[in-house]
Amino acid sequence: MIDVTDQNPRLLPLMETAGTCSHDADELRPRLGRWEELLGHARGRPDGPAFVWSLPAEHTDELSALVAAERECCSFLDLRVYHDAAGARLRVGVDPSRRPRPGGPADRALRLLTGHTSG
């Protein structure tokens, strides 16, 4: 398995700002829709304090595009992508001290990416 976060600086986690998203709810809605569609093809599971999604190879381009976009606006997320012959794994983590405000757009993104879509 290859950890591309060590090889591609665009995939390194950004941790400079607080747990906020630079988009408002209207801007974030289409991206969350893209994530929902992509994760519909994935298997997710908790992995300690993180959440891991496994995706088939045909979805790796969309995964890479969405991860790059999230790093531009939601720097509180620690997103790591691993590729192998079967496809890709996305590991989603967040520093507990940097969690976004409950109920806001950033919190909705975090809940979706960590498999907490109800409630």
C-alpha positions as CSV (number, residue, x, y, z in Angstrom):
1,M,0.0,0.0,0.0
2,I,1.3,3.4,-0.9
3,D,0.7,6.5,1.3
4,V,0.6,9.3,-1.2
5,T,0.5,12.0,1.5
6,D,4.2,11.7,1.8
7,Q,4.7,12.1,-2.0
8,N,2.3,14.8,-2.9
9,P,2.3,18.1,-0.9
10,R,-1.3,18.8,-2.0
11,L,-2.3,15.9,0.1
12,L,-0.6,16.9,3.3
13,P,-3.0,17.8,6.1
14,L,-3.4,21.6,6.7
15,M,-3.6,22.5,10.4
16,E,-3.0,26.3,10.5
17,T,-6.5,27.5,11.1
18,A,-9.3,26.7,13.6
19,G,-12.1,24.3,12.8
20,T,-13.9,26.4,10.2
21,C,-14.9,26.1,6.6
22,S,-14.4,29.0,4.2
23,H,-17.6,28.2,2.4
24,D,-21.1,29.1,3.4
25,A,-23.9,26.5,3.4
26,D,-25.0,27.3,-0.2
27,E,-21.5,26.9,-1.5
28,L,-20.9,23.7,0.5
29,R,-24.1,22.0,-0.5
30,P,-23.0,20.9,-4.0
31,R,-19.7,19.5,-2.7
32,L,-21.4,17.6,0.1
33,G,-23.7,16.1,-2.6
34,R,-20.5,15.0,-4.5
35,W,-19.2,13.4,-1.3
36,E,-22.5,11.6,-0.7
37,E,-22.5,10.2,-4.2
38,L,-18.9,9.1,-4.0
39,L,-19.2,7.6,-0.5
40,G,-22.2,5.6,-1.8
41,H,-19.6,3.5,-3.6
42,A,-17.5,3.1,-0.5
43,R,-17.3,1.0,2.6
44,G,-16.7,2.9,5.8
45,R,-15.5,1.9,9.2
46,P,-14.2,3.5,12.4
47,D,-10.4,3.2,12.9
48,G,-9.6,4.4,16.4
49,P,-10.2,8.2,16.5
50,A,-10.4,8.3,12.7
51,F,-12.8,6.9,10.0
52,V,-11.7,5.0,7.0
53,W,-13.4,4.7,3.6
54,S,-12.5,2.1,1.0
55,L,-13.3,2.9,-2.6
56,P,-12.9,0.9,-5.8
57,A,-10.2,2.0,-8.3
58,E,-12.7,3.7,-10.7
59,H,-13.5,6.3,-8.1
60,T,-9.9,7.4,-7.2
61,D,-9.9,10.5,-9.5
62,E,-13.1,11.9,-7.9
63,L,-11.7,11.1,-4.5
64,S,-8.5,13.0,-5.2
65,A,-10.4,16.0,-6.6
66,L,-12.6,16.2,-3.5
67,V,-9.8,15.7,-1.1
68,A,-7.9,18.6,-2.7
69,A,-11.0,20.8,-2.6
70,E,-11.5,20.0,1.1
71,R,-8.0,20.9,2.0
72,E,-8.6,24.4,0.5
73,C,-11.6,25.2,2.7
74,C,-11.7,22.8,5.7
75,S,-8.2,22.7,7.1
76,F,-9.4,21.2,10.4
77,L,-9.7,17.9,8.6
78,D,-6.8,15.5,8.4
79,L,-7.4,13.7,5.1
80,R,-5.0,10.9,4.1
81,V,-5.3,8.9,0.9
82,Y,-3.7,5.5,0.4
83,H,-3.7,3.7,-3.0
84,D,-3.2,0.1,-3.8
85,A,-4.2,-2.3,-6.7
86,A,-7.8,-2.6,-5.4
87,G,-8.5,1.2,-5.2
88,A,-8.1,3.7,-2.5
89,R,-8.6,4.3,1.2
90,L,-9.4,7.6,2.7
91,R,-8.6,8.2,6.3
92,V,-10.5,11.1,7.9
93,G,-9.3,12.5,11.2
94,V,-9.7,15.7,13.1
95,D,-8.0,17.2,16.1
96,P,-10.6,17.2,19.0
97,S,-9.5,20.7,20.0
98,R,-10.3,22.0,16.5
99,R,-13.7,20.5,16.0
100,P,-16.1,22.9,14.1
101,R,-19.1,24.6,15.7
102,P,-22.0,22.0,16.0
103,G,-24.6,22.5,13.3
104,G,-22.6,24.6,11.0
105,P,-21.5,23.8,7.4
106,A,-18.1,22.5,8.6
107,D,-19.8,20.2,11.1
108,R,-22.0,18.8,8.4
109,A,-19.0,18.0,6.3
110,L,-17.2,16.4,9.3
111,R,-20.2,14.3,10.1
112,L,-20.6,13.1,6.6
113,L,-16.9,12.2,6.2
114,T,-16.8,10.4,9.5
115,G,-19.9,8.3,8.9
116,H,-22.1,10.2,11.3
117,T,-24.9,11.1,8.9
118,S,-27.9,10.7,11.3
119,G,-29.0,12.9,14.2
